[in-house]
């Protein structure tokens, strides 16, 4: 079918709102100041914060948390003025960026009432010409919380159209309940929570609505004897931001196609790298092993992490699942929303300090090289005396049952498109050439395994995230005669009719060892077909879900570059019996 070059559905989302109402919902401040001079911000002067921890259980009983979203100010750097942010917390005073880390127990439910206390004006510019959650009566900024990596019932998944405003005065069309139920019946691992409101995800996360969530299972994990405890087991949420000299977060308020989208840009990149809410922080460590759960919480930036003195990463888990055995490497590439759970042995360092650095181009893989500001992440100062320790990295970790290819019940072709304007600038991105609100086409059976061939027809690497489903990557194959195949796909939007088997026969790339486990995000290389197994059940037992996964409003799958997801590289996913 023919592909339009302009967004066909924006008017459906804004027709009910006057220009004055839209203006009231716009950015509140910061548009008239200049960018901060980065030379005025010294690196490695702020200590890495210990984020507050909330227990999602009480003994062997469920815990009910009430976590709010607040407008407040936050100090990202010693020499930067306080920054207006949106922050998660039990109260405005205790709210942080990132929000508190929620510690859950496998098999014990956690209940969270997410409370929106945000004002009517956003602190950043937003674009009403893309499909966007806009409250009818302007009762505040819409939000909804998605627990990324959670195997959870649809009503607690944080669906993009289940948004709500301050005091639940306005609600999205699929909103169902104030309190979310996280049953924590899945395998132990690393998750994170963040906003997921339609069309506002990129600006709500930039404003600060992110936080870590860890599911622990002591009987399973304790025998591994990995570094543990508050001092030696740390979550690191890494993201990039730009700041104005008045401290406000800077986001370009002019789109690359201003006559089509006055604000929307295809990717957001900031010059300042922030870890746990501090720009280029420092951390003093003992000469021993530490465990770091590294979450790329950026909108669009890929990070390729490495140590400047050659220290190794021992990766023990990827995204929300343990690996079968640890994988040693000198560098780790993380797309937005990917998680690497690693052990670092600082006793192997010959120096008393080391910088965690980054050299990933942006956009990845063919964009600009890093500069001085975004090539540095944080610095570790290592104490002199080596310690005798009992914690270790075992040769075997946790191996989950892996379904065979023969068990796959269905094969799907998932194509990624980017559309451009007459000046060859991106206007929007679609999956399978369909807008978000087109009828559901992906209806997997509960408990099934499917094969997905993900065809990336764009120039970007797209991290694909599938809600509730876990995936296992098999291989990536280069498309030959790419332009010929792309032309056919733009006309027919049918991989079989365009003879994909004749084009998917180029260079084949094997899956890296640290990505051979179960993941909930995978990097789809441009110009390649990526073959993945997608599992719609619990992987640690292959048992079906302990809830009705077929209920409304269902789930979604999308690119996790947030600017792409918002406009609108996202499709509905509806499980069936």
HELIX and SHEET records of a PDB file:
HELIX    1   1 UNK A   10  UNK A   14  1                                   5    
HELIX    2   2 UNK A   19  UNK A   24  1                                   6    
HELIX    3   3 UNK A   38  UNK A   40  5                                   3    
HELIX    4   4 UNK A  154  UNK A  156  5                                   3    
HELIX    5   5 UNK A  166  UNK A  168  5                                   3    
HELIX    6   6 UNK A  201  UNK A  206  1                                   6    
HELIX    7   7 UNK A  218  UNK A  221  1                                   4    
HELIX    8   8 UNK A  222  UNK A  224  5                                   3    
HELIX    9   9 UNK A  346  UNK A  348  5                                   3    
HELIX   10  10 UNK A  405  UNK A  407  5                                   3    
HELIX   11  11 UNK A  482  UNK A  492  1                                  11    
HELIX   12  12 UNK A  500  UNK A  503  1                                   4    
HELIX   13  13 UNK A  513  UNK A  515  5                                   3    
HELIX   14  14 UNK A  562  UNK A  566  1                                   5    
SHEET    1   A 5 UNK A  53  UNK A  55  0                                        
SHEET    2   A 5 UNK A  99  UNK A 105  1                                        
SHEET    3   A 5 UNK A 210  UNK A 216  1                                        
SHEET    4   A 5 UNK A 189  UNK A 195 -1                                        
SHEET    5   A 5 UNK A 145  UNK A 148 -1                                        
SHEET    1   B 3 UNK A  57  UNK A  58  0                                        
SHEET    2   B 3 UNK A  61  UNK A  74 -1                                        
SHEET    3   B 3 UNK A  83  UNK A  89 -1                                        
SHEET    1   C 4 UNK A  57  UNK A  58  0                                        
SHEET    2   C 4 UNK A  61  UNK A  74 -1                                        
SHEET    3   C 4 UNK A 110  UNK A 116  1                                        
SHEET    4   C 4 UNK A 179  UNK A 182 -1                                        
SHEET    1   D 7 UNK A 278  UNK A 279  0                                        
SHEET    2   D 7 UNK A 272  UNK A 275 -1                                        
SHEET    3   D 7 UNK A 233  UNK A 241 -1                                        
SHEET    4   D 7 UNK A 289  UNK A 296  1                                        
SHEET    5   D 7 UNK A 339  UNK A 345 -1                                        
SHEET    6   D 7 UNK A 313  UNK A 318 -1                                        
SHEET    7   D 7 UNK A 321  UNK A 329 -1                                        
SHEET    1   E 5 UNK A 282  UNK A 287  0                                        
SHEET    2   E 5 UNK A 376  UNK A 386  1                                        
SHEET    3   E 5 UNK A 353  UNK A 358 -1                                        
SHEET    4   E 5 UNK A 303  UNK A 307 -1                                        
SHEET    5   E 5 UNK A 331  UNK A 334 -1                                        
SHEET    1   F 6 UNK A 426  UNK A 431  0                                        
SHEET    2   F 6 UNK A 410  UNK A 420 -1                                        
SHEET    3   F 6 UNK A 449  UNK A 456  1                                        
SHEET    4   F 6 UNK A 528  UNK A 535 -1                                        
SHEET    5   F 6 UNK A 470  UNK A 479 -1                                        
SHEET    6   F 6 UNK A 504  UNK A 510 -1                                        
SHEET    1   G 4 UNK A 521  UNK A 524  0                                        
SHEET    2   G 4 UNK A 462  UNK A 466 -1                                        
SHEET    3   G 4 UNK A 555  UNK A 559 -1                                        
SHEET    4   G 4 UNK A 570  UNK A 573 -1                                        
END                                                                             
